Amino acid sequence: MLSYPLNFTFKIVAFNPQVSVSDSAGNEVFYVKQKALALKESIKVFSDKSQSNVLFNINANKIIDFSAQYNITLPQGDAVGSLKRQGMKSIWKADYRIFNPSGEQIGVIKEENPWLKVLDSFLSGIPFLSMLVNPSYIIEENGKAVFRLKKRPAVFEGKFVLEKIGEATDANESLLIQSVIMAMLLERLRG
């Protein structure tokens, strides 16, 4: 059982994007490593920084695309679910759909205010001013808000925090968190 909020930290400039995820007590619960210079997104999520225990993999089904689907699998290849970006609709306002292994939609990740992202993009090159604007995303399970992902002010690294704002079902909580990890990796580059 995870202890919320979860804190995501990553270096803003990195050749091989890596994210450390810690719980409310500061314990590392995930370590995310993204393959550099890959045409198709390929991410491995480990239990910690030692990278000795792979928990799950996330792989895109297409080469760089606005409507790519990101398949989440266990290390042995069993499907956990998937995350699909809503194509052109996601250019203005981030919108992702979360599907279980049977292909049924169980959740949504959507941006709360797209204007904040636009403002954040403009201010990102100005030290300290960019810390004033922090986009946030709501994660819903079957129409009910269960998490909020919010960008946090930081100077030399990127920070997001995932707050629990409702109760997710035990069956879907893990898939929702896995989907948030992928969406955060995509959105951190957009502001």
N, C-alpha and C positions, 0 to 999 in steps of 0.2 A: 504494500500500500504506500503510495506516495504522500509526502507531507508538503502541502501547498503553502505559499506560492512556490513555483519553480522559477529559477533564475537562469537565463540564457546569457552567456558572455562569449564574445568572439573578437578577434583582432580585426580592425577595420580594413587594413591592408595586409593580405596574406595570399601567398601563391596557392596554397592548398587550404581552402577554408575549413576551419575546425571550430567546433562549438562545444563548450563545456556547460552542462546542465546540472544545477545543484538544487537541493530541496530547501525548505525553510530553515533547517538546522545547519546548512552549509555543506551537507554531504553530497558528493558527486553521484548522480543517479544515471546519467548518460554522458557519453562522449561521442560527438558526431564528427565524422571525417568525410569530406566531399572530395571526390576524385577531381584533380586539376586538369584543365584543358580537355575535358571530355565533350564530345559532340552530344551525347545523351547523358543526362544527369545520372550520377551513380553515387549513392551515399551508403556508408556503413555506420551503424549505430552500435557502440560498444557500451559495456557496463561501466567502464572508467577509462582514464587516460592511458593506462598500460596497454590498451587495445588487444587484450588477450581473449576476451569473451565477446563475440559478436551477438547482439540481441536480435537485430533485424536489419534488413537491407531495404533501400528504396531506390527504384530504378524507373526512369522515364521510358515510355513506350515509343516515343518519337524523338527525332533529332530536333533540337531547339524549336519550340512551337508554342504559340499562345494558348493552344487548347490541349496541351500534353496531359497524359494521364500518368500518375506516379504510382507504380505497383509496390506495395509493401509486403515483404515476404520474410519468413523465418530463415535462419541460416541454411537449413536443409531444403529450402525452396517452397515450403507450404505457404499458400496465400493467406494473408491476414486481412487485406482489404486494399483500397486504393483511394487516391486523392486526384480529382480532376479539376483543372483550372477552366473557368467558363469563357474561354476564348476572348473575343473582342470586348465582351462585357467587362472583363477583368482589367482592361487597359485603364479605364477611368476609375473604377472602384473594385478593389480586390474581391473576388468571388470564387470560392472553391467548394466542390461537392465531395462528400466523404461517402464511400461505398463499402459495404461488408464483402466478404469473399464470394457471396452469391450474386453480387452486383446490385443489391438493393441499397438505395440511398438512406443513410442513417444520420447524416449530419451535414452542416454547412459551416464554412469559415467566411466571414464577410467583414469588410472594412466598415468602421463606424462612420468616419467622416473623410471622404476623399480629398477635401480641400486641405486638410492637415498634411497629407502626404505631398501635395503639390508645394505647399509652403516649406515643408521640411526639405524637399529636393532643392529648392532655391537657396535655402539658408545653410545647407550642409557644408558648403565651402567656407563659411564664415565662422571662425572659432567662437565658441560660447553662445552665439545667437541660435545655432541649430539645436542647442540643448533646451530651448524654450518650446519647441514644437515636437510632440510625441504622438504619432499615429497609434491607433488601437484597433483591435479586431475582436469580434464576438464569435465564439464557437458555440453552435447550437447542436443539440441532439434531438432529432425528431421534433423540431420546432420550438424547443425549450432552451434558453441560454444557460450554458453550464460553465463556460470559461471565458475569460477576457485576456487577450495577449496585448501587452502595451509596451511600446518602446520607452526606454528609460534614458534620462540624460547621462551622457558619458563623453569624455574627451578623447581618450586614446584607444577605446575599444567600444564595440557595440554591445548594448544591453537590452534585453527584453525580459519581461516578467509575465508569467502565466498565473492568473488568479482564478481560483475556483469561486464561481458566483451562483452555482446551482449544483444539483446532484445528477451525475451521469450514471447510467446503468453500469454495473460491473462488467457486463458482456461487451460494452462499447468503449469504456473509458480508455483502455490501452490504445485502441485504434484512433481515437480522437487525439490523444497525445502524440502518437506517431505522425498523424496528419499535420498537426501543429508544427512539428519539427520541420517538415518539408516546406510548409507554407512560409514559415519564418525565414528559412534559407532563401526562398525566392523573394520575399518582400523586403528583406534587409537591404537588398541592392536597389530597391525602388524608392527608398525613403523611409 
